[in-house]
Amino acid sequence: MQRKVMISCAVTGSADTPGRNPAVPVTPEQIAQSAIDAAKAGAAIVHIHVRDPKTTRPSMDTALYTEVVDRIRASGSDVLINLTTGPGARFVPGDDDPQKPGPGTTIKPPAERVRHVVALKPDICSLDMGSMNMGPHVFINTPSHLEAMAVAIRDAGVLPELEVFETGHLLLAKRLIESGHIKAPGLFQICLGIAWAQPATPEAMSYMRSLLPTGSPWFAFGISLHQFPMVAQAVLLGGHPRVGLEDNIYLEKGKLAPSNAALVEKAAKIVEVLGDTIATPGDARALLGLKAAKP
């Protein structure tokens, strides 16, 4: 049976990628335009991080988020806006005293991590559902912090996208749904291929899908060379794919992606080859139970 498949595009992320691919957008204007172009190529949802325009490093500045959101909304595009809450969770133990934060630590209180979401009320925001080793640092999302963030997101009328990097994250997400912190059945994003978390394999995706609450819409992505194989796998398993320069900077082996739109176009071809159709933003709002686009 043919179904409508939503494509999400993660536009820029926070990794040190602008120097490796000049197509990675950095300024609010570039990020917004890249998101708009991705929507024209078939993305129903755009997932947004912001960067310091001078250093290209990740930022939590609400003013930068505001400019990106305002530009997308003013463009007339009805693409669903999904803002990250991932920044502010990094902890690097100090060399001399591991109880004290070392260089690179960004850990912030829950209220600071969702401040831009509460202010801007996007359609969706990400919520990373657990802690893990991520590269050389620890990505910390304690249950109490997640509960506080989930309540703030819920009270702002925003749909949380529950990012799960391993099965324990998914089980914690289910517990927060059961406790009422997150509205049932939950929207999930299965994140695969990140070092020291769930691998980007068909078996891993299938297993994590088997643990989802009944009726939960879900997305999945694989990073780097796993991006497009995981697009196909997500579609085959009844989910929805995420692509974008946050997760992968190549269009094919040895060829840098010229834009987020190019990655979305390739994902759309895979969806169509497999016999499904591309969901519009309006379709996505219906599938996710969201209201019409904000003016």
N, C-alpha and C positions, 0 to 999 in steps of 0.2 A: 504494500500500500504506500502510495506516494505521500510524503509529508513535507511540511514547511520547516526548513532547517535555518536556525539563526546563526549567523557568523558574528563573532565578537572580534574586535581588533584592538590589541594592546599596543598603543601608539608609540610610547617612548621608554617606559620603564625607568629604572634608576641605575642600571649597570653602566660601567665605563665603556660605552659603545660609540658615542659620537665620533671619537677619533678613529674608529675602525670602519665606520660606514657613514659618510657625510649625509646620507638620507635620513639619519636619525634626527628627529626634530628636537630643538632645544628651547627656543624662545616661546612665550605664550602664543604669539602669532603663528609660528611654525607648527606648534603642536595642534592648535585649533584647525589650521588649514589642512594638515595631514589627516586629522580626524574627519573633516568634512569630505575630503577626497576619498577616504576609505569608505565612508557611507555611500558615496556615489558609485563605488565599485561593488557594493553589495553588503557592507557591514551593517547589521541592525543595531549593534552596540559598539561604543568606543570606550576603552578602558584607559583612564588618564592618570599619569604621574606628571609632576612638573619639575623643572630643573632651574637652577640659578643660571640666568642667561650669560653671566660673565665667566663662570667656572665650569659650566655644564654638569655640575654635581647635583644630586637629588636635593630637593627643597621641600619644606613643609609650609611655605609662605602662602597664606590664604589669599593674598592679593594676586599672586600668580595664578592660582586656581580660579579666582574670580574672573580674571581676564580671559582665560581659556574658555570657561563656561559661557561667559557673555558673548564671546566671538562665535561660538558654535550656535548658540540660540539665536543670535542676530542674523545668522546666515540664512535662516529659513529652513535649515535641515531639521527633520524630526527624529534624527538618530538618538537612541537612548544613551545617556551619559552615565558612565560608571567611574566614580572617583576612587582612587586607592586610599586605604588607611594603613598600608604596610610600613611606611617610614615611621621612625621613632621606636623601633623594636630591636635594634642591634645592640648587643653587649659584647665587649671585648675585655676579658680579664686583664688587669694590670700585671706586668711582668714581676714587679716586686711584691705586690699585694693583690692576689686575684679577687679579693672582695671589693676592690676599688676599680672603677672603670678605667680602661686604658684608652689610648688614642683610637679613634674610629667608633667609639660608643655613641649611640644616638638615642638611647632609651628615654622615652617621654611618658608622662601620665596619660591614662586613657582619654581624658577630656581633650588634651592637645592633639591626639591622633585623629580625633573625629571633629575637630573644631570647624574645618572647612566644609564637612558634610552637613553639619547642623546649620551652618550659615547659608549654604548654597542649595541644599535640598535637591541633589541630583536624583535621577530615577533609581539608580543602583549605586552601591559602594561595596568594595571588597572588604572581607573580614577574614583574616588569616587565622585558622582554627587550631593553632597549636604552636609549640616551640620545636626547634630543630637546629642542628648544625647546618650552617649555610656558608660554604667556603671556609674562611679562617675564623669566622665569628659565630656567635650564637644568636639566633632569631628567637626572641622571647615573647610569647603570648600566653600569659598565665590564665587559668580559668576565671579568676576574679577580675582581671583586666578585660577579658573577653565579655564577661557578663556586663560590666559597666559600659563598654563600647556598644554592645548589642542593644542595651536599653536606650542609649542616646540615639542610636540609628533608628530604632523602632519609633521612638517618640518624635523624631523628625519626619516620619512618614516615608522613609527611604527603604528600599528592598536590599537587604544584605546578600551579597554573593559570597557563599561560604567556601573559601579556598582551602582545599585539603591536599596536603603534600604526601600524606601517608595515612594508613588506615586508622591509627589512633586519633588523628585530627577529625576524621569522619565520625568516629564514635563519640567524641566530645561534642561535635556539632549536633548530633542526634540528641544528646543529653540536654543541650541548651534549648532545643526545640521542645523536648518533653517538659522542661521546667518553665516554659513560657517566655524565655528571654528572646527567642526567635520564633516568628510566626510559621506554623506548619504550612506546607510540607518542607519548606526551605528550597533555596536555589543554590546549587552546588557547582563548583569549578574544580575538576580533578586535575591537579598539576603534576606533570610527569617529566622525569629526566633530570631534575635538579640534583646536584651532587648530594649524596647521603640521605636521599629520600626515595620515594617510590620510583622505580625505573620506568622508562617509556617503552613498555611492551604491551602487546595485546592482552596477555595474561593479567598484567597488573591492572590495566584499565577495566577489564571484565570483572575482576575480583572486587575492585572498589565500587563499581556500579552495582554489584550484587548486595552491597551493604547499605545502599541509599534507602531513605524512607520511601514507601510506596507513593507514587505520584509526583516525586520531586523532579522538576526540570533540571537538567545538568549539562554543563559544558566540560570540555577537556582540552588540554593542550600538551604538546611535547616541545621541548626546547631544542634549538639548533637543528641538526640534521634530522631530528625526530618530528619536526613540526608537521610536515605533510603526511607522513605515514599515520600519525595520530589523528589528523583531520579525517582520513578515510575510516580509521577504526572507530572514532566517535560517531560518525554517521551510521556505520554498520550496526553499532550497538544501541542506536536510538537516542544518542545525545546530540550535542551541538558543538562545533569546533571554535577554538580561538586561535588566531594567528596574529602576527604583527612584529614590528621591529624590537619590542621589548624582549621577545622570546627567541628571535632568530633574525640575523641580519643578511641571510643569503636567500636568493630566489631559487637557486639550484647549486649543485656542487661547483665551487670556484667562481660563482657569479654573485656579486653583491646585489641585494634587492634595491631597485631604484626608488622604491617608495612603499609605504604601507598599502597603498591601493593595489600595487602589483601582487603583494602577498594575498590580499583579499580576493583578487581576481582568480588567482591560481586555486585558492580554496573553493571558490564558487564553482569552478570547472569540475573539481573533484566531486562536489555535492551533486552536480547535475549529471555527471557520468554515472554516478551510483543510483540515479533515477529519482532523486528528490528535487525540490524547488527551493529557491532562496527566499527566506522570510524577509519581508519589509519591516521597517521599524514599527509600523502599525500592527503587522502580524505579531511581532515580538511583544508588544504591549498586551495584546489579547492573550498570547500564550502564557505570559507571566502575571496576568491579572493587574496590570498597571493602567493608570489613567492616561488620557491623551497628552500629547506633548505640551510642555509649558510654553506660554507665549514668550 
